[in-house]
Amino acid sequence: MSNTSLVSVLHRLKQVTATGSDSALAGVLGVSPQTLSSWKVRDSIPYAFCIDAAERHAVSLDWLLLGLGSPARTPVTTTEPSATELLELLQGLSPADLQTIRLQVVDKLRLQELERRLDELSAAVPSA
């Protein structure tokens, strides 16, 4: 059985919700047992339910959907990353990924320059 099969996803959902049965899991997810049964028949669960469960139970979507890594979600930092931290992260990327990031940075800098020039021009034009 694959880690990405619906049965595996439902098993991980039962783990994080501390439910032992499909009926109990359906109750925690806010769906009827028949809905859960239809997901099994179709071998598909709506992605929105997985996102909601991951958010509510603070688990990683990679773990919930794919069985990869740790169940614990990596906290999102709100502090600005240092240049050193960014360089360390960039070192792990492929040349193609680095080129993509480079192009995006160049585009962002170009847009910032255009916005700066637009602000200067707008300030120079008398308001009506």
PyMOL commands that set and color helices and strands:
alter all, ss='L'
color gray80, all
select helices_A, chain A and resi 6-17+22-29+33-42+47-56+61-66+83-91+95-124
alter helices_A, ss='H'
color red, helices_A
deselect
rebuild
show_as cartoon
